[in-house]
Amino acid sequence: MTLRDFGPLGEDDTIQLEHISEKDRLQIDRSGARIALKINGKQLLTNLSTKRYDGNPAVTHPCTPVFGNFGQKFELPQHGPARKTVWELASHTPELEKGETILRYAIAGGTYPEGMLVTQQFTLEKGVFTLGTEHQNNGLVTVPVNYGEHLYWWTNYAGWDHVTLNGKSIASLIAQNGQTELQPDNELVIPHHAVIRLEQEGLSTAVTWSMPHSGQGALEYDRHYFCLEPVERPPEDFGKPDTLLQPGQNRKTKMKISLIQNLPHT
């Protein structure tokens, strides 16, 4: 396992980090805590240069303290400010068998109260990617948090019309920007590409999406990726009692991604 520094000289200035072990590759960009993931030679989460139809990045990133556009009370941007902020590099351990990087970000934006510290722990070990996320309220007031990880799944240009989650088609949900439940252990099948295991703790809701755009008089969508995004609670619950963190409280979530089977691209 190696860790590569693609940023300027000096640890504190490192922007992009990379863990590599055999055919597994995890890239981490401190600018927005964005990530790209390849397991056993198969790209599962889009690479760091993937674009949407509108030219914006189609790259996995955290949404916190709000998912969606429900933070207007605090003058927060859609999906919160974390995805457009350079995170602090707390530590990295590029071990041979296990690579780990820890990033931190103190949420600051709009009128959102100070004191909410987010810590993300990225681990790649023996073909399993683990993302642990903790929110710690070090402030003086109770504030809401509804964190989600905006996962951009790569389709290898096979499209998502026949993608299934736990044996059920989710194509219509992707087109509708819908929601579905996640089990603790899930099977995500991207035909002609991969069968993926997605495990979660504390992220039992998933939002689905792909960017729509007009084409030849009909509504079309980006097909080289789709989004299945684990969230703590339905996005519209932001501000409800279950999303609140009192001073001194913390909340943790965990997500694991691994490859069950490579599928040939036909």
C-alpha positions as CSV (number, residue, x, y, z in Angstrom):
1,M,0.0,0.0,0.0
2,T,1.5,3.4,-1.0
3,L,0.3,6.9,-0.5
4,R,1.2,9.4,-3.2
5,D,1.3,13.1,-2.8
6,F,0.0,15.0,-5.8
7,G,0.0,18.4,-4.0
8,P,2.8,21.0,-3.3
9,L,5.7,20.1,-1.1
10,G,4.9,20.0,2.6
11,E,2.4,17.7,4.3
12,D,0.0,20.5,5.3
13,D,-0.3,21.5,1.6
14,T,-1.1,18.0,0.3
15,I,-4.3,18.2,-1.7
16,Q,-4.7,14.8,-3.3
17,L,-3.8,11.5,-1.7
18,E,-3.8,8.0,-3.1
19,H,-3.8,4.5,-1.6
20,I,-2.8,1.7,-3.9
21,S,-2.8,-2.1,-3.0
22,E,-2.4,-4.5,-5.9
23,K,-5.5,-3.8,-8.1
24,D,-7.2,-1.5,-5.6
25,R,-7.0,2.2,-5.7
26,L,-8.5,4.9,-3.5
27,Q,-8.0,8.6,-4.4
28,I,-8.9,11.3,-1.9
29,D,-9.1,15.0,-2.7
30,R,-9.0,17.3,0.3
31,S,-10.8,19.9,-1.7
32,G,-14.3,18.9,-0.8
33,A,-13.2,15.5,0.6
34,R,-14.0,14.0,-2.8
35,I,-13.1,10.4,-3.5
36,A,-12.6,7.9,-6.4
37,L,-12.5,4.2,-5.9
38,K,-11.3,1.2,-7.9
39,I,-11.5,-2.4,-6.5
40,N,-9.8,-5.3,-8.2
41,G,-9.2,-3.2,-11.3
42,K,-12.8,-2.1,-11.6
43,Q,-13.8,1.5,-11.3
44,L,-16.7,1.6,-8.8
45,L,-16.9,5.3,-7.9
46,T,-16.2,7.7,-10.7
47,N,-12.7,9.1,-11.1
48,L,-11.8,12.6,-9.9
49,S,-12.0,14.1,-13.4
50,T,-15.5,12.8,-14.3
51,K,-18.0,15.5,-15.4
52,R,-21.7,15.8,-15.6
53,Y,-23.6,17.1,-18.6
54,D,-23.4,20.7,-17.3
55,G,-19.6,20.5,-16.8
56,N,-19.7,20.3,-13.1
57,P,-17.8,17.4,-11.3
58,A,-19.5,14.0,-11.1
59,V,-17.4,13.0,-8.2
60,T,-18.3,11.4,-4.8
61,H,-18.4,13.9,-1.9
62,P,-20.0,14.4,1.6
63,C,-23.1,16.5,2.0
64,T,-23.2,18.1,5.5
65,P,-24.7,19.4,7.7
66,V,-27.6,19.2,5.2
67,F,-28.5,17.0,2.3
68,G,-30.3,18.8,-0.5
69,N,-31.7,22.3,-0.3
70,F,-33.2,22.2,3.2
71,G,-30.7,24.5,5.0
72,Q,-32.2,27.8,3.9
73,K,-33.0,28.7,7.6
74,F,-29.2,28.8,8.1
75,E,-28.5,30.3,4.7
76,L,-26.6,27.1,3.7
77,P,-25.9,26.2,0.1
78,Q,-27.4,23.0,-1.4
79,H,-25.7,19.9,0.2
80,G,-23.9,22.2,2.7
81,P,-20.5,23.9,2.4
82,A,-18.3,20.9,3.1
83,R,-18.0,19.8,-0.6
84,K,-16.5,23.1,-1.6
85,T,-14.0,23.5,1.3
86,V,-10.5,22.2,1.7
87,W,-10.5,19.8,4.6
88,E,-7.7,19.5,7.2
89,L,-5.4,16.5,6.8
90,A,-5.3,15.0,10.3
91,S,-3.3,11.9,9.6
92,H,-2.4,9.3,7.0
93,T,-0.9,5.9,7.5
94,P,0.1,4.3,4.1
95,E,0.7,0.8,5.5
96,L,1.4,-2.1,3.2
97,E,-1.8,-4.0,4.0
98,K,-4.0,-1.2,5.2
99,G,-4.1,2.4,4.1
100,E,-5.9,5.0,6.2
101,T,-6.4,8.8,5.9
102,I,-8.3,11.0,8.3
103,L,-9.7,14.4,7.3
104,R,-11.5,17.0,9.5
105,Y,-13.6,20.0,8.8
106,A,-15.2,22.6,11.2
107,I,-18.5,23.5,9.5
108,A,-18.7,27.2,8.6
109,G,-21.3,28.8,6.4
110,G,-24.3,31.1,6.5
111,T,-25.7,31.5,10.0
112,Y,-25.1,27.9,11.0
113,P,-23.8,27.9,14.6
114,E,-20.1,27.3,15.1
115,G,-18.7,24.2,16.8
116,M,-19.7,21.3,14.6
117,L,-16.6,19.2,13.8
118,V,-16.8,16.6,11.0
119,T,-14.2,13.8,10.9
120,Q,-13.9,11.3,8.0
121,Q,-11.8,8.2,8.2
122,F,-11.0,6.6,4.8
123,T,-9.6,3.0,4.9
124,L,-8.7,0.6,2.1
125,E,-7.9,-2.9,3.2
126,K,-7.9,-6.2,1.3
127,G,-10.4,-5.1,-1.3
128,V,-12.8,-3.3,1.2
129,F,-13.2,0.5,1.3
130,T,-14.5,1.8,4.6
131,L,-15.7,5.4,5.3
132,G,-16.4,6.3,8.9
133,T,-17.9,9.8,9.5
134,E,-18.3,11.5,12.9
135,H,-20.1,14.7,13.7
136,Q,-19.1,16.2,17.1
137,N,-21.0,19.2,18.4
138,N,-18.4,21.3,20.3
139,G,-20.6,24.4,20.2
140,L,-22.9,25.9,22.7
141,V,-26.3,25.3,21.1
142,T,-28.2,22.4,19.7
143,V,-28.0,22.2,15.9
144,P,-29.4,19.8,13.2
145,V,-27.2,17.5,11.1
146,N,-28.4,15.2,8.3
147,Y,-25.3,13.9,6.7
148,G,-25.2,12.0,3.4
149,E,-22.4,10.7,1.1
150,H,-23.1,11.7,-2.5
151,L,-21.9,8.5,-4.2
152,Y,-21.4,8.7,-8.0
153,W,-21.3,5.1,-9.2
154,W,-19.5,4.5,-12.5
155,T,-21.5,2.5,-15.1
156,N,-18.6,2.2,-17.7
157,Y,-21.0,3.7,-20.2
158,A,-23.4,0.7,-19.8
159,G,-26.1,2.9,-18.5
160,W,-28.4,2.4,-15.4
161,D,-31.6,1.2,-17.0
162,H,-31.2,-2.3,-15.5
163,V,-29.4,-1.5,-12.3
164,T,-30.9,-3.3,-9.3
165,L,-30.6,-2.8,-5.5
166,N,-31.3,-6.0,-3.5
167,G,-32.9,-7.6,-6.5
168,K,-35.2,-4.7,-7.4
169,S,-34.9,-2.3,-10.3
170,I,-34.1,1.3,-9.3
171,A,-34.1,2.9,-12.8
172,S,-37.4,4.7,-12.3
173,L,-36.1,6.0,-8.9
174,I,-33.0,7.3,-10.5
175,A,-35.0,9.1,-13.2
176,Q,-37.3,10.6,-10.6
177,N,-34.6,11.7,-8.1
178,G,-36.4,9.4,-5.6
179,Q,-35.6,7.8,-2.3
180,T,-35.3,4.2,-1.2
181,E,-34.4,2.3,2.0
182,L,-31.0,0.7,2.5
183,Q,-30.5,-2.5,4.5
184,P,-27.5,-3.0,6.7
185,D,-26.1,-5.2,3.9
186,N,-27.0,-4.4,0.3
187,E,-26.3,-5.9,-3.2
188,L,-26.0,-3.3,-6.0
189,V,-25.8,-4.8,-9.5
190,I,-24.7,-2.7,-12.4
191,P,-25.2,-4.9,-15.5
192,H,-22.2,-5.5,-17.8
193,H,-20.0,-3.9,-15.1
194,A,-20.1,-5.1,-11.5
195,V,-21.9,-6.6,-8.6
196,I,-21.2,-4.6,-5.5
197,R,-21.6,-5.0,-1.7
198,L,-22.7,-1.9,0.1
199,E,-22.9,-2.1,3.9
200,Q,-24.0,0.8,6.1
201,E,-24.5,1.8,9.7
202,G,-26.6,4.9,10.4
203,L,-27.3,5.6,6.7
204,S,-30.6,3.8,6.1
205,T,-32.0,6.2,3.5
206,A,-30.7,6.5,-0.1
207,V,-31.4,9.2,-2.6
208,T,-31.1,8.4,-6.3
209,W,-30.3,10.7,-9.2
210,S,-28.7,11.3,-12.6
211,M,-28.6,14.6,-14.3
212,P,-31.4,15.2,-16.7
213,H,-31.1,17.3,-19.8
214,S,-32.9,17.9,-23.1
215,G,-31.9,16.0,-26.2
216,Q,-33.6,16.0,-29.6
217,G,-36.9,17.1,-28.0
218,A,-37.0,14.5,-25.3
219,L,-35.7,14.4,-21.7
220,E,-32.4,12.5,-21.5
221,Y,-30.0,11.7,-18.6
222,D,-26.4,11.2,-18.0
223,R,-25.6,7.5,-18.4
224,H,-22.0,7.2,-17.5
225,Y,-22.8,7.4,-13.8
226,F,-25.8,7.3,-11.5
227,C,-26.1,8.4,-7.8
228,L,-27.2,6.2,-5.0
229,E,-26.5,8.3,-2.0
230,P,-26.7,7.0,1.6
231,V,-28.2,9.6,4.0
232,E,-28.9,9.5,7.7
233,R,-32.5,10.4,7.3
234,P,-34.8,11.6,4.5
235,P,-33.4,15.0,3.3
236,E,-36.7,16.8,4.3
237,D,-36.2,15.7,7.9
238,F,-33.4,18.3,8.4
239,G,-34.3,20.2,11.6
240,K,-36.6,17.5,13.1
241,P,-35.8,16.1,16.5
242,D,-33.9,13.0,15.2
243,T,-31.4,15.2,13.4
244,L,-30.5,17.4,16.4
245,L,-27.1,17.2,18.1
246,Q,-26.9,18.8,21.5
247,P,-23.7,20.4,22.8
248,G,-21.2,17.7,23.6
249,Q,-23.0,15.1,21.6
250,N,-21.6,13.2,18.6
251,R,-23.0,10.8,16.0
252,K,-21.2,8.3,13.9
253,T,-22.0,6.5,10.6
254,K,-20.1,3.8,8.7
255,M,-20.2,2.6,5.1
256,K,-18.3,-0.2,3.4
257,I,-17.9,-0.9,-0.3
258,S,-16.5,-4.1,-1.8
259,L,-16.7,-5.9,-5.1
260,I,-18.6,-9.2,-5.2
261,Q,-18.1,-9.9,-8.9
262,N,-16.6,-8.3,-12.0
263,L,-19.1,-8.4,-15.0
264,P,-17.8,-8.3,-18.6
265,H,-18.7,-5.2,-20.6
266,T,-20.7,-6.3,-23.7
